[in-house]
Amino acid sequence: MPIAKKSKSSARSAKRPTAKKKTAARKSVKKRASAKASTSRASAKASASKATAKRTTKTAAKKKTTAKAAKRSTATGARRTTASATARSGSKAAASRKRVPNAAFMAPMQPDGALSPIVGNRPLPRTQVTKKIWSYIKRHDLQDADRRTVIVADDNLRQVFNGKRRIDMFQMTKLINQHLIPIK
């Protein structure tokens, strides 16, 4: 029996996938893509539902704490005076009143000999003394260029700062108060 030769066309068809195979491959790719999309949609829905559940529990917790705070405020509100309650409520009467400064800060104090060249000899409140010292520091450029909170004392300020050459501004008020004499 003679062996039949394969034609060139049949050899080519063996190399290339047939049309049926191509469509089957396309369908399987589409199925995989749709399966991925459906699972990602499902996971997105699940995470969205988890997020809404968290939000609802948070809002419920906020409502509970707000209710507790309201109960506390009504219990303590009876103890408060009427003036303080109106000041906190923000009414027009409370807004028209000005803030009253503390009398201890506004009491005039006499500067001693070390402080008088900087602020003067007249009695001044502590607030004005601090203001005048800061204007003296700015006028004579006594703040450190790198660290603005540090004051480099000149001869007059060194007497006030108990001989210290450099001082932090937060310690300044304590040292100034040592040189103020209360007026009786």
Beta strands, then each sheet from edge to edge (+ up, - down):
strand 1: 109-111
strand 2: 150-152
strand 3: 166-168
strand 4: 180-182
sheet 1: 1+ 4-
sheet 2: 2+ 3-
end
